[in-house]
């Protein structure tokens, strides 16, 4: 997948990713990095949404926090309402209600 991404062959990289039985932070980052390097920013956002949903459903709170925070810190992408919803859902499922409430209070999305 990394080789395909580095060669700009993102269709092939995505195909490898889609056929993976187990995805981890490395596989997500390789595909995200490939899309970034190739200027496919809409696909970066779509993949972040997909990643958020995947992380929320598996209950990996630390990884979810890291991904959520890296959107703006590492990639300069402002989280949208879907990402906030996903994080609140993840935190709530793990009964981290004060943290979920703090996140809700920080939402600055207009629309």
Buried (B, 14 or more C-beta within 10 A) or exposed (E): BBEBBBEBBBEBBBEBBEEEEEBEEEBBBBBBBBBBEBEBEEBBBEBBBEBBBBBBEEEBBEBBBBBBEBBEEEBEBEBBEBBBBBBBBBBEEBEBEEBBEEBEEEEEEEE
